[in-house]
Amino acid sequence: MEVILLERVAKLGQMGEVVRVRDGYARNFLLKRNKALRATADNRAKFDGMKAELEARNLQAKGEATKVAEKIDGRNVVVLRQASETGQLFGSVTVRDIIASFEADGVAISRSQVMLDAPIKTIGKHNIAIAVHPEVEVAVSVTVARSADEAERIKRGEDISSRQEDQDAAAEALAAAGEFFDPEARRDDEPQEEAASDK
């Protein structure tokens, strides 16, 4: 089906362009959300009459989106989740979680604006894009951690895949086991015991 775009649509075209798309995509997305009109002779004339109004509305929306983009550009939000020692989440971080984190910071964004291809399933800092307007896109980061302290360590750039406390505990356990099972320590003790029993 051929449609006339009423606004810029990513990977499809600019406002006013006539593009050919699949019928289902046109009916269920573009036409339903008033992003396009069917490319008929009547609609082409209708579009020519409303083009100036659409451009003015688009310019105003773009200006408002730029203000929101300035507020969130480069922002880092923290999402706390339970995870295994290897950093795999018990569940995942989805678009809904990211929106909730931004709402907690006082910024309202919609699901369609968050460009997340797949849910986040590991601990760490993840960069995502947010399209506040079809022509305005910003980059933000989402820090996924088990605790607020761990989130701060991730923000500083620390490698949390192997925790220092675990390494220290393992080193202490090895040292204690080495003293307990050290064969040379027993050999030194045995001759002294024999010498004491001879006297």
Contact map, one row per residue, 1 for C-alpha under 8 A:
1110000000000000000111100100000000000100000000000000000000000000000000000000000000000000000000000000000000000000000000000000000000000000000000000000000000000000000000000000000000000000000000000000000
1111000000000000011110000000000000000110000000000000000000000000000000000000000000000000000000000000000000000000000000000000000000000000000000000000000000000000000000000000000000000000000000000000000
1111100000000000011110000100000000011110000000000000000000000000000000000000000000000000000000000000000000000000000000000000000000000000000000000000000000000000000000000000000000000000000000000000000
0111110000000011111000000000000000011110000100000000000000000000000000000000000000000000000000000000000000000000000000000000000000000000000000000000000000000000000000000000000000000000000000000000000
0011111110001111111000000000000000111000000000000000000000000000000000000000000000000000000000000000000000000000000000000000000000000000000000000000000000000000000000000000000000000000000000000000000
0001111100000011000000000000000001111000000000000000010000000000000000000000000000000000000000000000000000000000000000000000000000000000000000000000000000000000000000000000000000000000000000000000000
0000111110000111000000000000000000110000000000000000010001000000000000000000000000000000000000000000000000000000000000000000000000000100000000000000000000000000000000000000000000000000000000000000000
0000111111011110000000000000000000000000000000000000000000000000000000000000000000000000000000000000000000000000000000000000000000000110000000000000000000000000000000000000000000000000000000000000000
0000101111111110000000000000000000100000000000000000000000000000000000000000000000000000000000000000000000000000000000000000000000000100000000000000000000000000000000000000000000000000000000000000000
0000000111111000000000000000000000000000000000000000000000000000000000000000000000000000000000000000000000000000000000000000000000000100000000000000000000000000000000000000000000000000000000000000000
0000000011111000000000000000000000000000000000000000000000000000000000000000000000000000000000000000000000000000000000000000000000000000000000000000000000000000000000000000000000000000000000000000000
0000000111111100001000000000000000000000000000000000000000000000000000000000000000000000000000000000000000000000000000000000000000000000000000000000000000000000000000000000000000000000000000000000000
0000100111111110101000000000000000000000000000000000000000000000000000000000000000000000000000000000000000000000000000000000000000000000000000000000000000000000000000000000000000000000000000000000000
0000101110011111100000000000000000000000000000000000000000000000000000000000000000000000000000000000000000000000000000000000000000000000000000000000000000000000000000000000000000000000000000000000000
0001111110001111100000000000000000000000000000000000000000000000000000000000000000000000000000000000000000000000000000000000000000000000000000000000000000000000000000000000000000000000000000000000000
0001111000000111110000000000000000000000000000100010000000000000000000000000000000000000000000000000000000000000000000000000000000000000000000000000000000000000000000000000000000000000000000000000000
0001100000001111111000000000000000000000000000000000000000000000000000000000000000000000000000000000000000000000000000000000000000000000000000000000000000000000000000000000000000000000000000000000000
0111100000000001111100000000000000000010000000000000000000000000000000000000000000000000000000000000000000000000000000000000000000000000000000000000000000000000000000000000000000000000000000000000000
0111100000011000111110000000000000000000000000000000000000000000000000000000000000000000000000000000000000000000000000000000000000000000000000000000000000000000000000000000000000000000000000000000000
1110000000000000011111000000000000000000000000000000000000000000000000000000000000000000000000000000000000000000000000000000000000000000000000000000000000000000000000000000000000000000000000000000000
1110000000000000001111101100000000000000000000000000000000000000000000000000000000000000000000000000000000000000000000000000000000000000000000000000000000000000000000000000000000000000000000000000000
1000000000000000000111111100000000000000000000000000000000000000000000000000000000000000000000000000000000000000000000000000000000000000000000000000000000000000000000000000000000000000000000000000000
1000000000000000000011111110000000000000000000000000000000000000000000000000000000000000000000000000000000000000000000000000000000000000000000000000000000000000000000000000000000000000000000000000000
0000000000000000000001111111100000000000000000000000000000000000000000000000000000000000000000000000000000000000000000000000000000000000000000000000000000000000000000000000000000000000000000000000000
0000000000000000000011111111110000000000000000000000000000000000000000000000000000000000000000000000000000000000000000000000000000000000000000000000000000000000000000000000000000000000000000000000000
1010000000000000000011111111111000010000000000000000000000000000000000000000000000000000000000000000000000000000000000000000000000000000000000000000000000000000000000000000000000000000000000000000000
0000000000000000000000111111111100000000000000000000000000000000000000000000000000000000000000000000000000000000000000000000000000000000000000000000000000000000000000000000000000000000000000000000000
0000000000000000000000011111111100000000000000000000000000000000000000000000000000000000000000000000000000000000000000000000000000000000000000000000000000000000000000000000000000000000000000000000000
0000000000000000000000011111111110100000000000000000000000000000000000000000000000000000000000000000000000000000000000000000000000000000000000000000000000000000000000000000000000000000000000000000000
0000000000000000000000001111111111111000000000000000000000000000000000000000000000000000000000000000000000000000000000000000000000000000000000000000000000000000000000000000000000000000000000000000000
0000000000000000000000000111111111111100000000000000000000000000000000000000000000000000000000000000000000000000000000000000000000000000000000000000000000000000000000000000000000000000000000000000000
0000000000000000000000000011111111100000000000000000000000000000000000000000000000000000000000000000000000000000000000000000000000000000000000000000000000000000000000000000000000000000000000000000000
0000000000000000000000000000111111110000000000000000000000000000000000000000000000000000000000000000000000000000000000000000000000000000000000000000000000000000000000000000000000000000000000000000000
0000010000000000000000000000011111111000000000000000000000000000000000000000000000000000000000000000000000000000000000000000000000000000000000000000000000000000000000000000000000000000000000000000000
0000111010000000000000000000111111111000000000000000000000000000000000000000000000000000000000000000000000000000000000000000000000000000000000000000000000000000000000000000000000000000000000000000000
0011111000000000000000000100011011111100000000000000000000000000000000000000000000000000000000000000000000000000000000000000000000000000000000000000000000000000000000000000000000000000000000000000000
0011110000000000000000000000011001111110001000000000000000000000000000000000000000000000000000000000000000000000000000000000000000000000000000000000000000000000000000000000000000000000000000000000000
1111000000000000000000000000001000011111001000000000000000000000000000000000000000000000000000000000000000000000000000000000000000000000000000000000000000000000000000000000000000000000000000000000000
0111000000000000010000000000000000001111101100000000000000000000000000000000000000000000000000000000000000000000000000000000000000000000000000000000000000000000000000000000000000000000000000000000000
0000000000000000000000000000000000000111111100000000000000000000000000000000000000000000000000000000000000000000000000000000000000000000000000000000000000000000000000000000000000000000000000000000000
0000000000000000000000000000000000000011111110000000000000000000000000000000000000000000000000000000000000000000000000000000000000000000000000000000000000000000000000000000000000000000000000000000000
0000000000000000000000000000000000000001111111000000000000000000000000000000000000000000000000000000000000000000000000000000000000000000000000000000000000000000000000000000000000000000000000000000000
0000000000000000000000000000000000001111111111100000000000000000000000000000000000000000000000000000000000000000000000000000000000000000000000000000000000000000000000000000000000000000000000000000000
0001000000000000000000000000000000000011111111110000000000000000000000000000000000000000000000000000000000000000000000000000000000000000000000000000000000000000000000000000000000000000000000000000000
0000000000000000000000000000000000000000111111111000000000000000000000000000000000000000000000000000000000000000000000000000000000000000000000000000000000000000000000000000000000000000000000000000000
0000000000000000000000000000000000000000011111111100000000000000000000000000000000000000000000000000000000000000000000000000000000000000000000000000000000000000000000000000000000000000000000000000000
0000000000000001000000000000000000000000001111111110000000000000000000000000000000000000000000000000000000000000000000000000000000000000000000000000000000000000000000000000000000000000000000000000000
0000000000000000000000000000000000000000000111111110000000000000000000000000000000000000000000000000000000000000000000000000000000000000000000000000000000000000000000000000000000000000000000000000000
0000000000000000000000000000000000000000000011111111000000000000000000000000000000000000000000000000000000000000000000000000000000000000000000000000000000000000000000000000000000000000000000000000000
0000000000000000000000000000000000000000000001111111110000000000000000000000000000000000000000000000000000000000000000000000000000000000000000000000000000000000000000000000000000000000000000000000000
0000000000000001000000000000000000000000000000111111111000000000000000000000000000000000000000000000000000000000000000000000000000000000000000000000000000000000000000000000000000000000000000000000000
0000000000000000000000000000000000000000000000001111111100000000000000000000000000000000000000000000000000000000000000000000000000000000000000000000000000000000000000000000000000000000000000000000000
0000000000000000000000000000000000000000000000000111111110000000000000000000000000000000000000000000000000000000000000000000000000000000000000000000000000000000000000000000000000000000000000000000000
0000011000000000000000000000000000000000000000000111111111000000000000000000000000000000000000000000000000000000000000000000000000000000000000000000000000000000000000000000000000000000000000000000000
0000000000000000000000000000000000000000000000000011111111100000000000000000000000000000000000000000000000000000000000000000000000000000000000000000000000000000000000000000000000000000000000000000000
0000000000000000000000000000000000000000000000000001111111110000000000000000000000000000000000000000000000000000000000000000000000000000000000000000000000000000000000000000000000000000000000000000000
0000000000000000000000000000000000000000000000000000111111111000000000000000000000000000000000000000000000000000000000000000000000000000000000000000000000000000000000000000000000000000000000000000000
0000001000000000000000000000000000000000000000000000011111111100000000000000000000000000000000000000000000000000000000000000000000000000000000000000000000000000000000000000000000000000000000000000000
0000000000000000000000000000000000000000000000000000001111111110000000000000000000000000000000000000000000000000000000000000000000000000000000000000000000000000000000000000000000000000000000000000000
0000000000000000000000000000000000000000000000000000000111111111000000000000000000000000000000000000000000000000000000000000000000000000000000000000000000000000000000000000000000000000000000000000000
0000000000000000000000000000000000000000000000000000000011111111100000000000000000000000000000000000000000000000000000000000000000001000000000000000000000000000000000000000000000000000000000000000000
0000000000000000000000000000000000000000000000000000000001111111110000000000000000000000000000000000000000000000000000000000000000001011000000000000000000000000000000000000000000000000000000000000000
0000000000000000000000000000000000000000000000000000000000111111111000000000000000000000000000000000000000000000000000000000000000000000000000000000000000000000000000000000000000000000000000000000000
0000000000000000000000000000000000000000000000000000000000011111111100000000000000000000000000000000000000000000000000000000000000000000000000000000000000000000000000000000000000000000000000000000000
0000000000000000000000000000000000000000000000000000000000001111111110000000000000000000000000000000000000000000000000000000000000011001000000000000000000000000000000000000000000000000000000000000000
0000000000000000000000000000000000000000000000000000000000000111111111000000000000000000000000000000000000000000000000000000000000010001000000000000000000000000000000000000000000000000000000000000000
0000000000000000000000000000000000000000000000000000000000000011111111100000000000000000000000000000000000000000000000000000000000000000000000000000000000000000000000000000000000000000000000000000000
0000000000000000000000000000000000000000000000000000000000000001111111110000000000000000000000000000000000000000000000000000000000010000000000000000000000000000000000000000000000000000000000000000000
0000000000000000000000000000000000000000000000000000000000000000111111111000000000000000000000000000000000000000000000000000000000010001110000000000000000000000000000000000000000000000000000000000000
0000000000000000000000000000000000000000000000000000000000000000011111111000000000000000000000000000000000000000000000000000000000000000000000000000000000000000000000000000000000000000000000000000000
0000000000000000000000000000000000000000000000000000000000000000001111111000000000000000000000000000000000000000000000000000000000000000000000000000000000000000000000000000000000000000000000000000000
0000000000000000000000000000000000000000000000000000000000000000000111111110000000000000000000000000000000100000000000000000000000000000010100000000000000000000000000000000000000000000000000000000000
0000000000000000000000000000000000000000000000000000000000000000000011111110000000000000000000000000000000000000000000000000000000000000011100000000000000000000000000000000000000000000000000000000000
0000000000000000000000000000000000000000000000000000000000000000000000011111000000000000000000000000000000000000000000000000000000000000011110000000000000000000000000000000000000000000000000000000000
0000000000000000000000000000000000000000000000000000000000000000000000011111100000000000000000000000000000000000000000000000000000000000001110000000000000000000000000000000000000000000000000000000000
0000000000000000000000000000000000000000000000000000000000000000000000000111110000000000000000000000000000000000000000000000000000000000000111100000000000000000000000000000000000000000000000000000000
0000000000000000000000000000000000000000000000000000000000000000000000000011111000000000000000000100110000000000000000000000000000000000000011100000000000000000000000000000000000000000000000000000000
0000000000000000000000000000000000000000000000000000000000000000000000000001111100000000000000000000100000000000000000000000000000000000000001111000001000000000000000000000000000000000000000000000000
0000000000000000000000000000000000000000000000000000000000000000000000000000111110000000000010001100100000000000000000000000000000000000000001111000000000000000000000000000000000000000000000000000000
0000000000000000000000000000000000000000000000000000000000000000000000000000011111000000000000000000000000000000000000000000000000000000000000011111000000000000000000000000000000000000000000000000000
0000000000000000000000000000000000000000000000000000000000000000000000000000001111100000110000000000000000000000000000000000000000000000000000011110000000000000000000000000000000000000000000000000000
0000000000000000000000000000000000000000000000000000000000000000000000000000000111110000110000000000000000000000000000000000000000000000000000001100000000000000000000000000000000000000000000000000000
0000000000000000000000000000000000000000000000000000000000000000000000000000000011111111110000000000000000000000000000000110000000000000000000000100000000000000000000000000000000000000000000000000000
0000000000000000000000000000000000000000000000000000000000000000000000000000000001111111110000000000000000000000000000000000000000000000000000000000000000000000000000000000000000000000000000000000000
0000000000000000000000000000000000000000000000000000000000000000000000000000000000111111000000000000000000000000000000000000000000000000000000000000000000000000100000000000000000000000000000000000000
0000000000000000000000000000000000000000000000000000000000000000000000000000000000111111000000000000000000000000000000000000000000000000000000000000000000000000100000000000000000000000000000000000000
0000000000000000000000000000000000000000000000000000000000000000000000000000000000111111100000000000000000000000000000000110000000000000000000000000000000000000100000000000000000000000000000000000000
0000000000000000000000000000000000000000000000000000000000000000000000000000000000111111110000000000000000000000000000001110000000000000000000000000000000000000000000000000000000000000000000000000000
0000000000000000000000000000000000000000000000000000000000000000000000000000000011110011111100000000000000000000000000001110000000000000000000000000000000000000000000000000000000000000000000000000000
0000000000000000000000000000000000000000000000000000000000000000000000000000000011110001111100000000000000000000000000001000000000000000000000000000000000000000000000000000000000000000000000000000000
0000000000000000000000000000000000000000000000000000000000000000000000000000000000000000111110000000000000000000000000001000000000000000000000000000000000000000000000000000000000000000000000000000000
0000000000000000000000000000000000000000000000000000000000000000000000000000000000000000111111000000000000000000000000111100000000000000000000000000000000000000000000000000000000000000000000000000000
0000000000000000000000000000000000000000000000000000000000000000000000000000001000000000001111111100000000000000000000111000000000000000000000000000000000000000000000000000000000000000000000000000000
0000000000000000000000000000000000000000000000000000000000000000000000000000000000000000000111111100000000000000000001110000000000000000000000000000000000000000000000000000000000000000000000000000000
0000000000000000000000000000000000000000000000000000000000000000000000000000000000000000000011111110000000000010010100100000000000000000000000000000000000000000000000000000000000000000000000000000000
0000000000000000000000000000000000000000000000000000000000000000000000000000000000000000000011111111000000000010000000000000000000000000000000000000000000000000000000000000000000000000000000000000000
0000000000000000000000000000000000000000000000000000000000000000000000000000001000000000000011111111100000000000000000000000000000000000000000000000000000000000000000000000000000000000000000000000000
0000000000000000000000000000000000000000000000000000000000000000000000000000101000000000000011111111110000000000000000000000000000000000000001000000000000000000000000000000000000000000000000000000000
0000000000000000000000000000000000000000000000000000000000000000000000000000000000000000000000111111111000011110000000000000000000000000000000000000000000000000000000000000000000000000000000000000000
0000000000000000000000000000000000000000000000000000000000000000000000000000000000000000000000011111111100000000000000000000000000000000000000000000000000000000000000000000000000000000000000000000000
0000000000000000000000000000000000000000000000000000000000000000000000000000111000000000000000001111111110000000000000000000000000000000000000000000000000000000000000000000000000000000000000000000000
0000000000000000000000000000000000000000000000000000000000000000000000000000100000000000000000000111111111111000000000000000000000000000000000000000000000000000000000000000000000000000000000000000000
0000000000000000000000000000000000000000000000000000000000000000000000000000000000000000000000000011111111111000000000000000000000000000000000000000000000000000000000000000000000000000000000000000000
0000000000000000000000000000000000000000000000000000000000000000000000000000000000000000000000000001111111100000000000000000000000000000000000000000000000000000000000000000000000000000000000000000000
0000000000000000000000000000000000000000000000000000000000000000000000000000000000000000000000000000111111100000000000000000000000000000000000000000000000000000000000000000000000000000000000000000000
0000000000000000000000000000000000000000000000000000000000000000000000000000000000000000000000000000011111110000000000000000000000000000000000000000000000000000000000000000000000000000000000000000000
0000000000000000000000000000000000000000000000000000000000000000000000010000000000000000000000000000011111111000000000000000000000000000000000000000000000000000000000000000000000000000000000000000000
0000000000000000000000000000000000000000000000000000000000000000000000000000000000000000000000000010011001111100000000000000000000000000000000000000000000000000000000000000000000000000000000000000000
0000000000000000000000000000000000000000000000000000000000000000000000000000000000000000000000000010011000111110110000000000000000010000000000000000000000000000000000000000000000000000000000000000000
0000000000000000000000000000000000000000000000000000000000000000000000000000000000000000000000000010000000011111110000000000000000000000000000000000000000000000000000000000000000000000000000000000000
0000000000000000000000000000000000000000000000000000000000000000000000000000000000000000000000110010000000001111110000000000000000000000000000000000000000000000000000000000000000000000000000000000000
0000000000000000000000000000000000000000000000000000000000000000000000000000000000000000000000000000000000000111111000000000000000000000000000000000000000000000000000000000000000000000000000000000000
0000000000000000000000000000000000000000000000000000000000000000000000000000000000000000000000000000000000001111111000000000000001111000000000000000000000000000000000000000000000000000000000000000000
0000000000000000000000000000000000000000000000000000000000000000000000000000000000000000000000100000000000001111111100000000000111100000000000000000000000000000000000000000000000000000000000000000000
0000000000000000000000000000000000000000000000000000000000000000000000000000000000000000000000000000000000000001111110000000000111100000000000000000000000000000000000000000000000000000000000000000000
0000000000000000000000000000000000000000000000000000000000000000000000000000000000000000000000100000000000000000011111100000000110000000000000000000000000000000000000000000000000000000000000000000000
0000000000000000000000000000000000000000000000000000000000000000000000000000000000000000000000000000000000000000001111100000000000000000000000000000000000000000000000000000000000000000000000000000000
0000000000000000000000000000000000000000000000000000000000000000000000000000000000000000000001000000000000000000000111110000000000000000000000000000000000000000000000000000000000000000000000000000000
0000000000000000000000000000000000000000000000000000000000000000000000000000000000000000000111100000000000000000000111111000000000000000000000000000000000000000000000000000000000000000000000000000000
0000000000000000000000000000000000000000000000000000000000000000000000000000000000000000000111000000000000000000000001111100000000000000000000000000000000000000000000000000000000000000000000000000000
0000000000000000000000000000000000000000000000000000000000000000000000000000000000000001111110000000000000000000000000111110000000000000000000000000000000000000000000000000000000000000000000000000000
0000000000000000000000000000000000000000000000000000000000000000000000000000000000100011100100000000000000000000000000011111000000000000000000010000000000000000000000000000000000000000000000000000000
0000000000000000000000000000000000000000000000000000000000000000000000000000000000100011100000000000000000000000000000001111100000000000000000111100000000000000000000000000000000000000000000000000000
0000000000000000000000000000000000000000000000000000000000000000000000000000000000000000000000000000000000000000000000000111110000000000000000111000000001000000000000000000000000000000000000000000000
0000000000000000000000000000000000000000000000000000000000000000000000000000000000000000000000000000000000000000000000000011111000000000000011110000000001100000000000000000000000000000000000000000000
0000000000000000000000000000000000000000000000000000000000000000000000000000000000000000000000000000000000000000000000000001111100000000000011110000000000000000000000000000000000000000000000000000000
0000000000000000000000000000000000000000000000000000000000000000000000000000000000000000000000000000000000000000000000000000111110000000001111000000000000000000000000000000000000000000000000000000000
0000000000000000000000000000000000000000000000000000000000000000000000000000000000000000000000000000000000000000011100000000011111000000001111000000000000000000000000000000000000000000000000000000000
0000000000000000000000000000000000000000000000000000000000000000000000000000000000000000000000000000000000000000011100000000001111100000111100000000000000000000000000000000000000000000000000000000000
0000000000000000000000000000000000000000000000000000000000000000000000000000000000000000000000000000000000000000111000000000000111110000111100000000000000000000000000000000000000000000000000000000000
0000000000000000000000000000000000000000000000000000000000000000000000000000000000000000000000000000000000000000111000000000000011111111110000000000000000000000000000000000000000000000000000000000000
0000000000000000000000000000000000000000000000000000000000000000110110000000000000000000000000000000000000001000100000000000000001111101110000000000000000000000000000000000000000000000000000000000000
0000000000000000000000000000000000000000000000000000000000001100100000000000000000000000000000000000000000000000100000000000000000111111100000000000000000000000000000000000000000000000000000000000000
0000001111000000000000000000000000000000000000000000000000000000000000000000000000000000000000000000000000000000000000000000000000111111100000000000000000000000000000000000000000000000000000000000000
0000000100000000000000000000000000000000000000000000000000000100000000000000000000000000000000000000000000000000000000000000000000101111100000000000000000000000000000000000000000000000000000000000000
0000000000000000000000000000000000000000000000000000000000000100110010000000000000000000000000000000000000000000000000000000000000111111110000000000000000000000000000000000000000000000000000000000000
0000000000000000000000000000000000000000000000000000000000000000000010000000000000000000000000000000000000000000000000000000000011111111111000000000000000000000000000000000000000000000000000000000000
0000000000000000000000000000000000000000000000000000000000000000000010011100000000000000000000000000000000000000000000000000000011110001111100000000000000000000000000000000000000000000000000000000000
0000000000000000000000000000000000000000000000000000000000000000000000001110000000000000000000000000000000000000000000000000001111000000111110000000000000000000000000000000000000000000000000000000000
0000000000000000000000000000000000000000000000000000000000000000000000011111000000000000000000000000000000000000000000000000001111000000011111000000000000000000000000000000000000000000000000000000000
0000000000000000000000000000000000000000000000000000000000000000000000000111100000000000000000000000000000000000000000000000111100000000001111100000000000000000000000000000000000000000000000000000000
0000000000000000000000000000000000000000000000000000000000000000000000000001111000000000000000000100000000000000000000000000111100000000000111110000000000000000000000000000000000000000000000000000000
0000000000000000000000000000000000000000000000000000000000000000000000000001111000000000000000000000000000000000000000000011110000000000000011111000001001100000000000000000000000000000000000000000000
0000000000000000000000000000000000000000000000000000000000000000000000000000011110000000000000000000000000000000000000000111110000000000000001111100001000000000000000000000000000000000000000000000000
0000000000000000000000000000000000000000000000000000000000000000000000000000011111000000000000000000000000000000000000000011000000000000000000111111011001000000000000000000000000000000000000000000000
0000000000000000000000000000000000000000000000000000000000000000000000000000000111100000000000000000000000000000000000000010000000000000000000011111011000000000000000000000000000000000000000000000000
0000000000000000000000000000000000000000000000000000000000000000000000000000000110000000000000000000000000000000000000000000000000000000000000001111111000000000000000000000000000000000000000000000000
0000000000000000000000000000000000000000000000000000000000000000000000000000000100000000000000000000000000000000000000000000000000000000000000001111111100000000000000000000000000000000000000000000000
0000000000000000000000000000000000000000000000000000000000000000000000000000000000000000000000000000000000000000000000000000000000000000000000000011111110000000000000000000000000000000000000000000000
0000000000000000000000000000000000000000000000000000000000000000000000000000000000000000000000000000000000000000000000000000000000000000000000001111111111000001000000000000000000000000000000000000000
0000000000000000000000000000000000000000000000000000000000000000000000000000010000000000000000000000000000000000000000000000000000000000000000111111111111100000000000000000000000000000000000000000000
0000000000000000000000000000000000000000000000000000000000000000000000000000000000000000000000000000000000000000000000000000000000000000000000000001111111110000000000000000000000000000000000000000000
0000000000000000000000000000000000000000000000000000000000000000000000000000000000000000000000000000000000000000000000000000000000000000000000000000111111111101000000000000000000000000000000000000000
0000000000000000000000000000000000000000000000000000000000000000000000000000000000000000000000000000000000000000000000000001100000000000000000101000011111111111000000000000000000000000000000000000000
0000000000000000000000000000000000000000000000000000000000000000000000000000000000000000000000000000000000000000000000000000100000000000000000100000001111111100000000000000000000000000000000000000000
0000000000000000000000000000000000000000000000000000000000000000000000000000000000000000000000000000000000000000000000000000000000000000000000000000000111111100000000000000000000000000000000000000000
0000000000000000000000000000000000000000000000000000000000000000000000000000000000000000000000000000000000000000000000000000000000000000000000000000000011111110000000000000000000000000000000000000000
0000000000000000000000000000000000000000000000000000000000000000000000000000000000000000000000000000000000000000000000000000000000000000000000000000000011111111000000000000000000000000000000000000000
0000000000000000000000000000000000000000000000000000000000000000000000000000000000000000000000000000000000000000000000000000000000000000000000000000000001001111111000000000000000000000000000000000000
0000000000000000000000000000000000000000000000000000000000000000000000000000000000000000000000000000000000000000000000000000000000000000000000000000010011000111111000000000000000000000000000000000000
0000000000000000000000000000000000000000000000000000000000000000000000000000000000001110000000000000000000000000000000000000000000000000000000000000000000000011111000000000000000000000000000000000000
0000000000000000000000000000000000000000000000000000000000000000000000000000000000000000000000000000000000000000000000000000000000000000000000000000000000000011111101100000000000000000000000000000000
0000000000000000000000000000000000000000000000000000000000000000000000000000000000000000000000000000000000000000000000000000000000000000000000000000000000000011111111100000000000000000000000000000000
0000000000000000000000000000000000000000000000000000000000000000000000000000000000000000000000000000000000000000000000000000000000000000000000000000000000000000011111110000000000000000000000000000000
0000000000000000000000000000000000000000000000000000000000000000000000000000000000000000000000000000000000000000000000000000000000000000000000000000000000000000001111111000000000000000000000000000000
0000000000000000000000000000000000000000000000000000000000000000000000000000000000000000000000000000000000000000000000000000000000000000000000000000000000000000011111111100000000000000000000000000000
0000000000000000000000000000000000000000000000000000000000000000000000000000000000000000000000000000000000000000000000000000000000000000000000000000000000000000011111111110000000000000000000000000000
0000000000000000000000000000000000000000000000000000000000000000000000000000000000000000000000000000000000000000000000000000000000000000000000000000000000000000000111111111000000000000000000000000000
0000000000000000000000000000000000000000000000000000000000000000000000000000000000000000000000000000000000000000000000000000000000000000000000000000000000000000000011111111100000000000000000000000000
0000000000000000000000000000000000000000000000000000000000000000000000000000000000000000000000000000000000000000000000000000000000000000000000000000000000000000000001111111110000000000000000000000000
0000000000000000000000000000000000000000000000000000000000000000000000000000000000000000000000000000000000000000000000000000000000000000000000000000000000000000000000111111111000000000000000000000000
0000000000000000000000000000000000000000000000000000000000000000000000000000000000000000000000000000000000000000000000000000000000000000000000000000000000000000000000011111111100000000000000000000000
0000000000000000000000000000000000000000000000000000000000000000000000000000000000000000000000000000000000000000000000000000000000000000000000000000000000000000000000001111111110000000000000000000000
0000000000000000000000000000000000000000000000000000000000000000000000000000000000000000000000000000000000000000000000000000000000000000000000000000000000000000000000000111111111000000000000000000000
0000000000000000000000000000000000000000000000000000000000000000000000000000000000000000000000000000000000000000000000000000000000000000000000000000000000000000000000000011111111100000000000000000000
0000000000000000000000000000000000000000000000000000000000000000000000000000000000000000000000000000000000000000000000000000000000000000000000000000000000000000000000000001111111110000000000000000000
0000000000000000000000000000000000000000000000000000000000000000000000000000000000000000000000000000000000000000000000000000000000000000000000000000000000000000000000000000111111111000000000000000000
0000000000000000000000000000000000000000000000000000000000000000000000000000000000000000000000000000000000000000000000000000000000000000000000000000000000000000000000000000011111111100000000000000000
0000000000000000000000000000000000000000000000000000000000000000000000000000000000000000000000000000000000000000000000000000000000000000000000000000000000000000000000000000001111111100100000000000000
0000000000000000000000000000000000000000000000000000000000000000000000000000000000000000000000000000000000000000000000000000000000000000000000000000000000000000000000000000000111111100000000000000000
0000000000000000000000000000000000000000000000000000000000000000000000000000000000000000000000000000000000000000000000000000000000000000000000000000000000000000000000000000000011111110000000000000000
0000000000000000000000000000000000000000000000000000000000000000000000000000000000000000000000000000000000000000000000000000000000000000000000000000000000000000000000000000000001111111110000000000000
0000000000000000000000000000000000000000000000000000000000000000000000000000000000000000000000000000000000000000000000000000000000000000000000000000000000000000000000000000000000001111111000000000000
0000000000000000000000000000000000000000000000000000000000000000000000000000000000000000000000000000000000000000000000000000000000000000000000000000000000000000000000000000000000000111111100000000000
0000000000000000000000000000000000000000000000000000000000000000000000000000000000000000000000000000000000000000000000000000000000000000000000000000000000000000000000000000000000100111111110000000000
0000000000000000000000000000000000000000000000000000000000000000000000000000000000000000000000000000000000000000000000000000000000000000000000000000000000000000000000000000000000000111111111000000000
0000000000000000000000000000000000000000000000000000000000000000000000000000000000000000000000000000000000000000000000000000000000000000000000000000000000000000000000000000000000000011111111100000000
0000000000000000000000000000000000000000000000000000000000000000000000000000000000000000000000000000000000000000000000000000000000000000000000000000000000000000000000000000000000000001111111110000000
0000000000000000000000000000000000000000000000000000000000000000000000000000000000000000000000000000000000000000000000000000000000000000000000000000000000000000000000000000000000000000111111111000000
0000000000000000000000000000000000000000000000000000000000000000000000000000000000000000000000000000000000000000000000000000000000000000000000000000000000000000000000000000000000000000011111111100000
0000000000000000000000000000000000000000000000000000000000000000000000000000000000000000000000000000000000000000000000000000000000000000000000000000000000000000000000000000000000000000001111111110000
0000000000000000000000000000000000000000000000000000000000000000000000000000000000000000000000000000000000000000000000000000000000000000000000000000000000000000000000000000000000000000000111111111000
0000000000000000000000000000000000000000000000000000000000000000000000000000000000000000000000000000000000000000000000000000000000000000000000000000000000000000000000000000000000000000000011111111100
0000000000000000000000000000000000000000000000000000000000000000000000000000000000000000000000000000000000000000000000000000000000000000000000000000000000000000000000000000000000000000000001111111110
0000000000000000000000000000000000000000000000000000000000000000000000000000000000000000000000000000000000000000000000000000000000000000000000000000000000000000000000000000000000000000000000111111111
0000000000000000000000000000000000000000000000000000000000000000000000000000000000000000000000000000000000000000000000000000000000000000000000000000000000000000000000000000000000000000000000011111111
0000000000000000000000000000000000000000000000000000000000000000000000000000000000000000000000000000000000000000000000000000000000000000000000000000000000000000000000000000000000000000000000001111111
0000000000000000000000000000000000000000000000000000000000000000000000000000000000000000000000000000000000000000000000000000000000000000000000000000000000000000000000000000000000000000000000000111111
0000000000000000000000000000000000000000000000000000000000000000000000000000000000000000000000000000000000000000000000000000000000000000000000000000000000000000000000000000000000000000000000000011111
